[in-house]
Structure formats: structure tokens, C-alpha cells
Amino acid sequence: MLHASRSLQGCRQTSAQQPCRAVPVQASRRRAVHVAAHGAPSASAQKGPKMTGFVGEMRAVAMKLHTKEQAPKEGGIKAPKPVTAWAPTLKGYLQFLAESEVVYSAFESIMQEAAHPEYAKFQNTGLERTAALREDIQWMQQAHNLPAPVVEEGGPGKLYALHLQQLARDDPQFFICHYYNYFFAHTAGGRMIGTKVAQLLLDGKELKFYQYSGDVNELLDGVRASINELAEQWTREQKDHCLRETADAFQYSGKLMKCMTE
């Protein structure tokens, strides 16, 4: 649904489902690319049971935050003109990985602790990324002779992690909205962006961050089923409350993505 961004400059952040289309533009010293979309999976990947239940509602709301350019049939936002060229750097990409590790660690710790029993449904889903990110951060430092990234207390990773901890405690519906958008985003648009960065900066190397054990679509189906099962216990008011958090989820993810170009 990732990752059209309402806050991200360059690579426009959208929902956690549609792959990011990155179109090369005229070369520059920073090897700029034009990122045209980021978010939801293709229509063919969303047919059948993946569109049913509350997850179908979550996706529909997310897609309305796409531009018509990104999702001609479902997008609800007019694309800004001109679109800013997106030019990631090695240092910026490493910072993005470090900030992301803090956020994934927060999500995964919250699920393991399960202060609300329903969070236990999202333990060991196969979508966890913390361990992979730690390996990639170490590899990036060694392979490219980069200093260890500093994750500031006031940076996007720690601020988002603190926000998630508060939501997980006080507002489970909002928290699940962030979980769905953040994790599903990475499996689609996030992986597309990872491929472009690998081509531009890493000689084509695919990081572990983008690799899953088993069929990622089956892993996603399992999480979809868990979200639908959980939402069956919610009132209509609670469901609508969850959906209202979608744009905010995009804002937080967009701030992380922006690190790549800094």
C-alpha cells in the first residue's frame, strides 16, 4: 500500500501495496531517477480473497491516496507537477536502513510482548525484517567503507517507534492500520525501490531486507486473514476509526523514505 506521498519529496509515498515504478531520467552525478509510484500490488495480485473482509476496505482507502498516474482506476489525488527527480545516495540509503531497523524492531517487540492479546496473531508471520536489516547495515558499512549510521532521538525512526508504542498501548485500531500499511508496503513498492537502489548504487546486489523465506504472497495472505479475523471483533465505529489513520501512516513512512536522498 508503502510506502502518493503526502510528505515525501521525490519518491512519492502511497499505500502499502502498489509497486513503485522508477523511470530513469537524464543521468546526473547522483544518478537521479524519476520515481512515479509507490504502494499497492498489481490488480491481478489483488483479485479473489485478498480483496475481501476488512483488509479490502483498508486497501480501498489506501488506493484513494494514490494519484491517478499511479492508479488510473482507483487513485483519488491529482499528481503534482513537476515531479521531483529522486536521487538516492549510499550514505542516505544506509541511514534509511538504520531508521527502518528501529521501526521494525518496535513493531516486532510490540507483537511479541502482546500487551493486547490480539497482537499475538502477528507474531512470527515471516514478514519480520529486523534481523535482515541488521545484517544489511553491517554489510553496507564494510562493503562501502561507510561509518556507522547515527539514529538520532529526534530522527524519523525513533519518533515513529515512540508513536507506535503509544498507539499499541492506547489505540489498537490505529496501530493495526500502521502495521498493515508499513509491512505490506515493503513487500511491494518497497522492494521495487530496493531493486532500483541496487542497480544505481550497489552493483545489483539484493539486500536481505528484500528477501523472504518462502512465498511472500502466502505470508501476506496469512496476515490478511489475521487482520480480517481481528476486525470481525470490532464495531463499525472502530473499523472506521482504523481507516482514518491511513494518511498518517503514509506520513510517517514518507519521512523514513526521505532519508535515502539526504
BALOBA-1460 file (C-alpha; in Angstrom, 3 decimals):
// residues 262
<rec num="1" residu="m" x="0.000" y="0.000" z="0.000"/>
<rec num="2" residu="l" x="4.254" y="1.781" z="1.092"/>
<rec num="3" residu="h" x="5.036" y="3.339" z="1.135"/>
<rec num="4" residu="a" x="1.440" y="9.124" z="-3.394"/>
<rec num="5" residu="s" x="3.363" y="10.665" z="-0.679"/>
<rec num="6" residu="r" x="1.763" y="13.495" z="1.169"/>
<rec num="7" residu="s" x="5.067" y="14.258" z="2.832"/>
<rec num="8" residu="l" x="7.846" y="12.617" z="0.886"/>
<rec num="9" residu="q" x="9.830" y="14.661" z="-1.600"/>
<rec num="10" residu="g" x="10.850" y="12.804" z="-4.746"/>
<rec num="11" residu="c" x="9.687" y="9.219" z="-4.285"/>
<rec num="12" residu="r" x="6.026" y="9.803" z="-3.584"/>
<rec num="13" residu="q" x="4.774" y="7.711" z="-0.664"/>
<rec num="14" residu="t" x="1.500" y="5.934" z="-1.119"/>
<rec num="15" residu="s" x="-0.208" y="2.942" z="0.378"/>
<rec num="16" residu="a" x="1.393" y="-0.308" z="1.242"/>
<rec num="17" residu="q" x="0.509" y="-2.183" z="-1.878"/>
<rec num="18" residu="q" x="1.274" y="-0.824" z="-5.341"/>
<rec num="19" residu="p" x="4.821" y="-1.331" z="-6.646"/>
<rec num="20" residu="c" x="6.922" y="1.747" z="-7.205"/>
<rec num="21" residu="r" x="7.631" y="2.412" z="-10.881"/>
<rec num="22" residu="a" x="11.007" y="4.054" z="-11.167"/>
<rec num="23" residu="v" x="11.685" y="5.585" z="-14.577"/>
<rec num="24" residu="p" x="15.284" y="6.622" z="-15.383"/>
<rec num="25" residu="v" x="15.755" y="10.259" z="-16.301"/>
<rec num="26" residu="q" x="18.714" y="12.127" z="-17.692"/>
<rec num="27" residu="a" x="21.840" y="11.000" z="-15.884"/>
<rec num="28" residu="s" x="23.475" y="13.234" z="-13.327"/>
<rec num="29" residu="r" x="26.341" y="12.867" z="-10.899"/>
<rec num="30" residu="r" x="23.852" y="11.473" z="-8.362"/>
<rec num="31" residu="r" x="22.284" y="9.120" z="-10.918"/>
<rec num="32" residu="a" x="18.824" y="10.581" z="-10.490"/>
<rec num="33" residu="v" x="15.759" y="8.503" z="-11.173"/>
<rec num="34" residu="h" x="12.171" y="9.562" z="-11.530"/>
<rec num="35" residu="v" x="10.012" y="7.568" z="-9.107"/>
<rec num="36" residu="a" x="6.480" y="7.514" z="-10.374"/>
<rec num="37" residu="a" x="4.639" y="5.463" z="-7.769"/>
<rec num="38" residu="h" x="4.978" y="3.512" z="-4.586"/>
<rec num="39" residu="g" x="2.394" y="1.313" z="-2.917"/>
<rec num="40" residu="a" x="-0.116" y="-1.314" z="-3.848"/>
<rec num="41" residu="p" x="0.257" y="-4.563" z="-5.794"/>
<rec num="42" residu="s" x="-0.997" y="-5.023" z="-9.295"/>
<rec num="43" residu="a" x="-4.689" y="-5.545" z="-9.908"/>
<rec num="44" residu="s" x="-4.100" y="-9.177" z="-10.825"/>
<rec num="45" residu="a" x="-2.446" y="-9.778" z="-7.477"/>
<rec num="46" residu="q" x="-5.459" y="-8.337" z="-5.667"/>
<rec num="47" residu="k" x="-8.232" y="-10.494" z="-7.113"/>
<rec num="48" residu="g" x="-10.213" y="-13.012" z="-5.116"/>
<rec num="49" residu="p" x="-9.994" y="-13.357" z="-1.315"/>
<rec num="50" residu="k" x="-7.283" y="-10.712" z="-0.998"/>
<rec num="51" residu="m" x="-9.936" y="-8.070" z="-1.669"/>
<rec num="52" residu="t" x="-12.433" y="-9.386" z="0.891"/>
<rec num="53" residu="g" x="-13.090" y="-8.563" z="4.509"/>
<rec num="54" residu="f" x="-11.747" y="-5.527" z="6.317"/>
<rec num="55" residu="v" x="-8.406" y="-5.749" z="4.503"/>
<rec num="56" residu="g" x="-10.303" y="-4.947" z="1.319"/>
<rec num="57" residu="e" x="-11.586" y="-1.778" z="2.970"/>
<rec num="58" residu="m" x="-8.084" y="-0.851" z="4.127"/>
<rec num="59" residu="r" x="-6.730" y="-1.265" z="0.631"/>
<rec num="60" residu="a" x="-9.568" y="0.790" z="-0.906"/>
<rec num="61" residu="v" x="-8.854" y="3.713" z="1.421"/>
<rec num="62" residu="a" x="-5.131" y="3.463" z="0.717"/>
<rec num="63" residu="m" x="-5.643" y="3.440" z="-3.032"/>
<rec num="64" residu="k" x="-7.664" y="6.659" z="-2.840"/>
<rec num="65" residu="l" x="-4.472" y="8.303" z="-1.614"/>
<rec num="66" residu="h" x="-2.680" y="7.331" z="-4.826"/>
<rec num="67" residu="t" x="-2.566" y="9.711" z="-7.757"/>
<rec num="68" residu="k" x="-4.390" y="8.939" z="-10.979"/>
<rec num="69" residu="e" x="-0.960" y="8.479" z="-12.556"/>
<rec num="70" residu="q" x="-0.106" y="5.749" z="-10.067"/>
<rec num="71" residu="a" x="-3.512" y="4.052" z="-10.037"/>
<rec num="72" residu="p" x="-5.647" y="5.180" z="-13.005"/>
<rec num="73" residu="k" x="-8.748" y="3.282" z="-11.881"/>
<rec num="74" residu="e" x="-8.538" y="3.854" z="-8.129"/>
<rec num="75" residu="g" x="-6.314" y="6.846" z="-7.488"/>
<rec num="76" residu="g" x="-8.009" y="9.883" z="-5.986"/>
<rec num="77" residu="i" x="-5.267" y="12.533" z="-5.888"/>
<rec num="78" residu="k" x="-4.085" y="14.802" z="-8.683"/>
<rec num="79" residu="a" x="-0.349" y="14.393" z="-9.236"/>
<rec num="80" residu="p" x="1.731" y="17.498" z="-8.501"/>
<rec num="81" residu="k" x="3.732" y="18.962" z="-11.411"/>
<rec num="82" residu="p" x="6.604" y="18.852" z="-11.954"/>
<rec num="83" residu="v" x="7.646" y="15.645" z="-10.208"/>
<rec num="84" residu="t" x="10.963" y="15.904" z="-8.376"/>
<rec num="85" residu="a" x="13.766" y="13.633" z="-9.527"/>
<rec num="86" residu="w" x="14.679" y="11.038" z="-6.901"/>
<rec num="87" residu="a" x="18.418" y="10.601" z="-6.338"/>
<rec num="88" residu="p" x="19.417" y="8.255" z="-3.500"/>
<rec num="89" residu="t" x="22.955" y="8.196" z="-2.100"/>
<rec num="90" residu="l" x="24.908" y="5.448" z="-0.354"/>
<rec num="91" residu="k" x="25.040" y="7.395" z="2.894"/>
<rec num="92" residu="g" x="21.362" y="8.241" z="2.693"/>
<rec num="93" residu="y" x="20.376" y="4.675" z="1.893"/>
<rec num="94" residu="l" x="22.362" y="3.340" z="4.851"/>
<rec num="95" residu="q" x="20.618" y="5.885" z="7.075"/>
<rec num="96" residu="f" x="17.267" y="4.730" z="5.719"/>
<rec num="97" residu="l" x="18.120" y="1.139" z="6.615"/>
<rec num="98" residu="a" x="19.144" y="2.143" z="10.136"/>
<rec num="99" residu="e" x="15.999" y="4.208" z="10.712"/>
<rec num="100" residu="s" x="13.889" y="1.357" z="9.322"/>
<rec num="101" residu="e" x="15.528" y="-1.131" z="11.671"/>
<rec num="102" residu="v" x="14.361" y="0.931" z="14.648"/>
<rec num="103" residu="v" x="10.792" y="0.944" z="13.347"/>
<rec num="104" residu="y" x="10.675" y="-2.761" z="12.520"/>
<rec num="105" residu="s" x="12.176" y="-3.565" z="15.908"/>
<rec num="106" residu="a" x="9.409" y="-1.549" z="17.576"/>
<rec num="107" residu="f" x="6.674" y="-3.312" z="15.614"/>
<rec num="108" residu="e" x="8.130" y="-6.758" z="16.296"/>
<rec num="109" residu="s" x="8.706" y="-6.121" z="20.007"/>
<rec num="110" residu="i" x="5.144" y="-4.883" z="20.405"/>
<rec num="111" residu="m" x="3.783" y="-8.038" z="18.789"/>
<rec num="112" residu="q" x="5.984" y="-10.301" z="20.904"/>
<rec num="113" residu="e" x="5.035" y="-8.567" z="24.142"/>
<rec num="114" residu="a" x="1.350" y="-8.628" z="23.129"/>
<rec num="115" residu="a" x="0.086" y="-6.148" z="25.719"/>
<rec num="116" residu="h" x="-3.212" y="-6.590" z="23.895"/>
<rec num="117" residu="p" x="-3.718" y="-10.354" z="23.393"/>
<rec num="118" residu="e" x="-4.823" y="-9.890" z="19.782"/>
<rec num="119" residu="y" x="-1.298" y="-8.801" z="18.846"/>
<rec num="120" residu="a" x="-0.157" y="-12.382" z="19.292"/>
<rec num="121" residu="k" x="-1.805" y="-13.124" z="15.929"/>
<rec num="122" residu="f" x="1.044" y="-11.190" z="14.314"/>
<rec num="123" residu="q" x="3.991" y="-12.971" z="15.876"/>
<rec num="124" residu="n" x="6.369" y="-14.892" z="13.610"/>
<rec num="125" residu="t" x="4.486" y="-14.094" z="10.408"/>
<rec num="126" residu="g" x="7.563" y="-14.372" z="8.196"/>
<rec num="127" residu="l" x="7.364" y="-10.664" z="7.369"/>
<rec num="128" residu="e" x="9.719" y="-9.639" z="10.188"/>
<rec num="129" residu="r" x="12.698" y="-7.626" z="8.924"/>
<rec num="130" residu="t" x="14.824" y="-6.619" z="11.926"/>
<rec num="131" residu="a" x="17.416" y="-9.402" z="11.678"/>
<rec num="132" residu="a" x="17.816" y="-8.927" z="7.916"/>
<rec num="133" residu="l" x="18.260" y="-5.178" z="8.334"/>
<rec num="134" residu="r" x="20.999" y="-5.623" z="10.911"/>
<rec num="135" residu="e" x="22.927" y="-7.862" z="8.520"/>
<rec num="136" residu="d" x="22.486" y="-5.396" z="5.657"/>
<rec num="137" residu="i" x="23.603" y="-2.427" z="7.733"/>
<rec num="138" residu="q" x="26.770" y="-4.251" z="8.688"/>
<rec num="139" residu="w" x="27.408" y="-5.285" z="5.075"/>
<rec num="140" residu="m" x="26.877" y="-1.733" z="3.788"/>
<rec num="141" residu="q" x="29.408" y="-0.362" z="6.258"/>
<rec num="142" residu="q" x="32.028" y="-2.950" z="5.362"/>
<rec num="143" residu="a" x="31.494" y="-3.129" z="1.602"/>
<rec num="144" residu="h" x="31.355" y="0.610" z="1.056"/>
<rec num="145" residu="n" x="33.604" y="1.797" z="3.878"/>
<rec num="146" residu="l" x="30.825" y="3.819" z="5.488"/>
<rec num="147" residu="p" x="30.723" y="4.967" z="9.107"/>
<rec num="148" residu="a" x="28.050" y="3.544" z="11.379"/>
<rec num="149" residu="p" x="24.827" y="5.486" z="10.911"/>
<rec num="150" residu="v" x="23.649" y="7.531" z="13.884"/>
<rec num="151" residu="v" x="19.963" y="7.197" z="14.674"/>
<rec num="152" residu="e" x="19.054" y="10.417" z="16.445"/>
<rec num="153" residu="e" x="16.463" y="10.585" z="19.212"/>
<rec num="154" residu="g" x="14.589" y="13.181" z="17.176"/>
<rec num="155" residu="g" x="15.013" y="11.357" z="13.865"/>
<rec num="156" residu="p" x="12.193" y="9.739" z="11.884"/>
<rec num="157" residu="g" x="12.921" y="6.192" z="13.069"/>
<rec num="158" residu="k" x="12.831" y="6.789" z="16.806"/>
<rec num="159" residu="l" x="9.974" y="9.264" z="16.605"/>
<rec num="160" residu="y" x="7.906" y="6.717" z="14.691"/>
<rec num="161" residu="a" x="8.847" y="3.937" z="17.091"/>
<rec num="162" residu="l" x="7.708" y="6.024" z="20.062"/>
<rec num="163" residu="h" x="4.473" y="6.842" z="18.262"/>
<rec num="164" residu="l" x="3.853" y="3.161" z="17.564"/>
<rec num="165" residu="q" x="4.446" y="2.216" z="21.187"/>
<rec num="166" residu="q" x="1.888" y="4.776" z="22.301"/>
<rec num="167" residu="l" x="-0.655" y="3.662" z="19.707"/>
<rec num="168" residu="a" x="-0.127" y="-0.001" z="20.529"/>
<rec num="169" residu="r" x="-0.928" y="0.733" z="24.144"/>
<rec num="170" residu="d" x="-3.755" y="3.234" z="23.747"/>
<rec num="171" residu="d" x="-5.309" y="2.758" z="20.297"/>
<rec num="172" residu="p" x="-5.111" y="-0.772" z="18.818"/>
<rec num="173" residu="q" x="-7.121" y="0.159" z="15.721"/>
<rec num="174" residu="f" x="-4.739" y="2.956" z="14.766"/>
<rec num="175" residu="f" x="-1.786" y="0.686" z="15.493"/>
<rec num="176" residu="i" x="-3.073" y="-2.083" z="13.210"/>
<rec num="177" residu="c" x="-3.545" y="0.491" z="10.441"/>
<rec num="178" residu="h" x="0.141" y="1.401" z="10.700"/>
<rec num="179" residu="y" x="1.174" y="-2.246" z="10.840"/>
<rec num="180" residu="y" x="-0.761" y="-3.168" z="7.707"/>
<rec num="181" residu="n" x="0.425" y="-0.201" z="5.663"/>
<rec num="182" residu="y" x="4.052" y="-0.398" z="6.754"/>
<rec num="183" residu="f" x="4.613" y="-4.130" z="6.329"/>
<rec num="184" residu="f" x="2.621" y="-4.553" z="3.137"/>
<rec num="185" residu="a" x="4.266" y="-1.500" z="1.631"/>
<rec num="186" residu="h" x="7.686" y="-3.047" z="1.872"/>
<rec num="187" residu="t" x="6.676" y="-6.250" z="0.086"/>
<rec num="188" residu="a" x="5.569" y="-4.295" z="-2.991"/>
<rec num="189" residu="g" x="6.685" y="-0.712" z="-3.563"/>
<rec num="190" residu="g" x="9.497" y="-1.053" z="-1.059"/>
<rec num="191" residu="r" x="11.017" y="-3.971" z="-2.899"/>
<rec num="192" residu="m" x="10.731" y="-2.139" z="-6.220"/>
<rec num="193" residu="i" x="12.619" y="0.785" z="-4.745"/>
<rec num="194" residu="g" x="15.195" y="-1.617" z="-3.337"/>
<rec num="195" residu="t" x="15.769" y="-3.018" z="-6.814"/>
<rec num="196" residu="k" x="16.335" y="0.463" z="-8.255"/>
<rec num="197" residu="v" x="18.744" y="1.403" z="-5.482"/>
<rec num="198" residu="a" x="20.640" y="-1.845" z="-6.023"/>
<rec num="199" residu="q" x="21.005" y="-1.048" z="-9.723"/>
<rec num="200" residu="l" x="22.093" y="2.519" z="-9.070"/>
<rec num="201" residu="l" x="24.370" y="2.140" z="-6.054"/>
<rec num="202" residu="l" x="25.085" y="-1.498" z="-5.159"/>
<rec num="203" residu="d" x="26.063" y="-3.097" z="-8.474"/>
<rec num="204" residu="g" x="22.813" y="-5.004" z="-8.480"/>
<rec num="205" residu="k" x="23.206" y="-6.674" z="-5.083"/>
<rec num="206" residu="e" x="19.880" y="-7.603" z="-3.485"/>
<rec num="207" residu="l" x="19.916" y="-6.961" z="0.235"/>
<rec num="208" residu="k" x="18.446" y="-9.430" z="2.714"/>
<rec num="209" residu="f" x="15.898" y="-6.761" z="3.638"/>
<rec num="210" residu="y" x="14.095" y="-7.614" z="0.410"/>
<rec num="211" residu="q" x="14.340" y="-11.402" z="0.662"/>
<rec num="212" residu="y" x="11.767" y="-13.618" z="2.352"/>
<rec num="213" residu="s" x="11.793" y="-17.257" z="3.350"/>
<rec num="214" residu="g" x="9.031" y="-18.910" z="1.351"/>
<rec num="215" residu="d" x="6.360" y="-17.412" z="-0.889"/>
<rec num="216" residu="v" x="5.800" y="-13.799" z="0.195"/>
<rec num="217" residu="n" x="2.265" y="-13.868" z="-1.222"/>
<rec num="218" residu="e" x="1.400" y="-16.761" z="1.067"/>
<rec num="219" residu="l" x="2.886" y="-14.877" z="4.009"/>
<rec num="220" residu="l" x="0.789" y="-11.842" z="3.136"/>
<rec num="221" residu="d" x="-2.341" y="-13.963" z="2.832"/>
<rec num="222" residu="g" x="-1.762" y="-15.251" z="6.343"/>
<rec num="223" residu="v" x="-1.527" y="-11.719" z="7.710"/>
<rec num="224" residu="r" x="-4.576" y="-10.628" z="5.725"/>
<rec num="225" residu="a" x="-6.534" y="-13.470" z="7.281"/>
<rec num="226" residu="s" x="-5.381" y="-12.458" z="10.775"/>
<rec num="227" residu="i" x="-6.377" y="-8.827" z="10.235"/>
<rec num="228" residu="n" x="-9.770" y="-9.853" z="8.911"/>
<rec num="229" residu="e" x="-10.292" y="-12.177" z="11.867"/>
<rec num="230" residu="l" x="-9.335" y="-9.428" z="14.303"/>
<rec num="231" residu="a" x="-11.569" y="-6.842" z="12.615"/>
<rec num="232" residu="e" x="-14.574" y="-9.144" z="12.938"/>
<rec num="233" residu="q" x="-14.433" y="-8.343" z="16.657"/>
<rec num="234" residu="w" x="-14.552" y="-4.583" z="16.026"/>
<rec num="235" residu="t" x="-17.626" y="-2.388" z="15.788"/>
<rec num="236" residu="r" x="-18.253" y="-0.382" z="12.631"/>
<rec num="237" residu="e" x="-17.113" y="2.697" z="14.530"/>
<rec num="238" residu="q" x="-13.800" y="1.013" z="15.415"/>
<rec num="239" residu="k" x="-13.249" y="-0.041" z="11.808"/>
<rec num="240" residu="d" x="-13.859" y="3.481" z="10.562"/>
<rec num="241" residu="h" x="-11.514" y="4.768" z="13.253"/>
<rec num="242" residu="c" x="-8.793" y="2.445" z="11.944"/>
<rec num="243" residu="l" x="-9.288" y="3.570" z="8.352"/>
<rec num="244" residu="r" x="-8.956" y="7.234" z="9.297"/>
<rec num="245" residu="e" x="-5.324" y="6.651" z="10.290"/>
<rec num="246" residu="t" x="-4.203" y="5.637" z="6.791"/>
<rec num="247" residu="a" x="-2.942" y="9.055" z="5.700"/>
<rec num="248" residu="d" x="-0.973" y="9.443" z="8.920"/>
<rec num="249" residu="a" x="0.656" y="6.053" z="8.342"/>
<rec num="250" residu="f" x="1.841" y="7.307" z="4.952"/>
<rec num="251" residu="q" x="3.265" y="10.464" z="6.512"/>
<rec num="252" residu="y" x="5.493" y="8.552" z="8.915"/>
<rec num="253" residu="s" x="6.717" y="6.134" z="6.243"/>
<rec num="254" residu="g" x="7.410" y="9.020" z="3.888"/>
<rec num="255" residu="k" x="9.730" y="10.661" z="6.400"/>
<rec num="256" residu="l" x="11.786" y="7.468" z="6.525"/>
<rec num="257" residu="m" x="11.951" y="7.202" z="2.750"/>
<rec num="258" residu="k" x="13.205" y="10.767" z="2.518"/>
<rec num="259" residu="c" x="16.400" y="9.687" z="4.299"/>
<rec num="260" residu="m" x="17.585" y="7.952" z="1.124"/>
<rec num="261" residu="t" x="18.244" y="11.247" z="-0.634"/>
<rec num="262" residu="e" x="19.850" y="13.113" z="2.247"/>
